[in-house]
Amino acid sequence: MFIKSNVFLIAGVLCGVLLTVCEAKKEHQKQQQQQQQQQEVWEQDLSDTFKIEGSDQGIQKVNLKCGSDSMHVVLETEKPFTGVMYTRGSFYKQTAPCFVKPSANEGEKSLEMNFSLDECQTTKDGELYSNIVVIQNDPELITPGDSAFSLECDFRQPRNINVEASMQARDRNSTAKPITANATTTTTTTTTTLKPDI
């Protein structure tokens, strides 16, 4: 009787172990199935059900002012802009001065970016400084309505600077004619036309 009891006890323990193993295996299969379903969701072709269209946040004006040691970019839009503006290569860091986003949640109609000529991946070729600014309508996704502009500040060309002076002597008043000087570098602000990059 003692042997029969032990046999039933061992059989009961084995059944319990087998049930536990079977349940663990079923749970593992269920987890694998869920993972496979999750992967399938991301691998499906959604082109017929999901459309990305150009933004209706039209760019009204992009202006570049070249200072003697900096670039100043101003973006003006028709409607409040909720995206981001950054120099190419600065998206992942998302730090000023190379990355700008509206301070208000509802967006702004004007964004400004000001950076020195040795920042934000600006390239130098002699006296020609170049950079690319990206205007991305969605703060996270690149969409077909986004734009990129090539920025160039060219200090190779001499610029005319008009200087007016008036002098006053004790006995007589004298007003000098305007003096025009040619400069190879300038500390005044130069407005440069932007050209689309993409």
GIDA-V658862 format. One record per residue. RES is the residue in one letter. SS is DSSP state (helix for helix, strand for strand, loop for the rest). PSI is psi in radians with two decimals (none if undefined). Layout:
res=(RES	RES)
ss=(SS	SS)
psi=(PSI	PSI)
This chain:
res=(M	F	I	K	S	N	V	F	L	I	A	G	V	L	C	G	V	L	L	T	V	C	E	A	K	K	E	H	Q	K	Q	Q	Q	Q	Q	Q	Q	Q	Q	E	V	W	E	Q	D	L	S	D	T	F	K	I	E	G	S	D	Q	G	I	Q	K	V	N	L	K	C	G	S	D	S	M	H	V	V	L	E	T	E	K	P	F	T	G	V	M	Y	T	R	G	S	F	Y	K	Q	T	A	P	C	F	V	K	P	S	A	N	E	G	E	K	S	L	E	M	N	F	S	L	D	E	C	Q	T	T	K	D	G	E	L	Y	S	N	I	V	V	I	Q	N	D	P	E	L	I	T	P	G	D	S	A	F	S	L	E	C	D	F	R	Q	P	R	N	I	N	V	E	A	S	M	Q	A	R	D	R	N	S	T	A	K	P	I	T	A	N	A	T	T	T	T	T	T	T	T	T	T	L	K	P	D	I)
ss=(loop	helix	helix	helix	helix	helix	helix	helix	helix	helix	helix	helix	helix	helix	helix	helix	helix	helix	helix	helix	helix	helix	helix	helix	helix	helix	helix	helix	helix	helix	helix	helix	helix	helix	helix	helix	helix	helix	helix	helix	helix	helix	helix	loop	loop	loop	loop	loop	loop	loop	loop	loop	loop	loop	loop	loop	loop	loop	strand	strand	strand	strand	strand	strand	strand	strand	loop	loop	loop	strand	strand	strand	strand	strand	strand	strand	strand	strand	strand	strand	strand	loop	loop	strand	strand	strand	strand	loop	loop	loop	loop	loop	loop	loop	loop	loop	loop	loop	strand	strand	strand	loop	loop	loop	loop	loop	loop	strand	strand	strand	strand	strand	strand	strand	strand	strand	loop	loop	loop	loop	loop	loop	strand	strand	strand	loop	loop	strand	strand	strand	strand	strand	strand	strand	strand	strand	loop	loop	loop	loop	loop	loop	loop	loop	loop	loop	strand	strand	strand	strand	strand	strand	strand	strand	loop	loop	loop	loop	strand	strand	strand	strand	strand	loop	loop	strand	strand	strand	loop	loop	loop	loop	strand	strand	strand	loop	loop	loop	strand	strand	strand	strand	strand	loop	loop	loop	loop	loop	loop	strand	strand	strand	loop	loop	strand	strand	loop	loop)
psi=(-0.64	-0.66	-0.70	-0.67	-0.75	-0.64	-0.80	-0.65	-0.80	-0.71	-0.72	-0.75	-0.77	-0.71	-0.73	-0.77	-0.76	-0.72	-0.75	-0.77	-0.75	-0.75	-0.72	-0.71	-0.74	-0.73	-0.73	-0.76	-0.69	-0.75	-0.72	-0.70	-0.76	-0.75	-0.72	-0.72	-0.71	-0.72	-0.68	-0.60	-0.73	-0.29	-0.05	2.62	1.95	0.22	-0.50	-0.40	-0.26	2.17	2.37	2.13	2.85	2.68	2.64	0.14	1.33	2.45	2.15	-0.72	2.43	2.13	2.39	2.27	2.19	2.04	3.13	-0.42	0.32	2.84	2.39	2.01	2.29	2.20	2.22	2.31	2.78	-0.70	2.85	2.25	2.20	0.11	-2.61	2.73	2.28	2.79	2.55	2.30	-0.04	0.07	-0.79	-0.55	-0.67	0.86	2.56	2.68	0.05	-0.09	2.23	2.38	2.72	2.49	-0.46	2.48	-0.56	0.03	3.01	2.68	-0.16	2.29	2.49	2.49	2.21	2.10	2.65	2.83	-0.16	0.33	2.96	0.68	0.50	2.30	2.60	2.28	1.60	-2.02	0.25	2.08	2.29	2.61	2.94	2.23	2.37	2.32	1.90	2.06	-0.51	2.34	-0.32	-0.60	2.49	2.23	2.88	-0.40	0.00	2.82	2.72	2.42	2.43	2.22	2.38	2.23	1.97	1.91	0.18	-0.57	2.32	2.55	2.54	2.30	2.13	2.25	2.26	2.43	2.51	2.45	2.61	2.10	3.00	-0.77	-0.31	2.69	2.42	2.31	2.17	2.72	2.73	2.46	2.26	2.22	2.45	2.33	2.44	-0.46	2.75	2.60	0.00	2.97	2.35	2.31	2.25	2.45	2.42	2.57	2.37	2.44	-0.47	none)
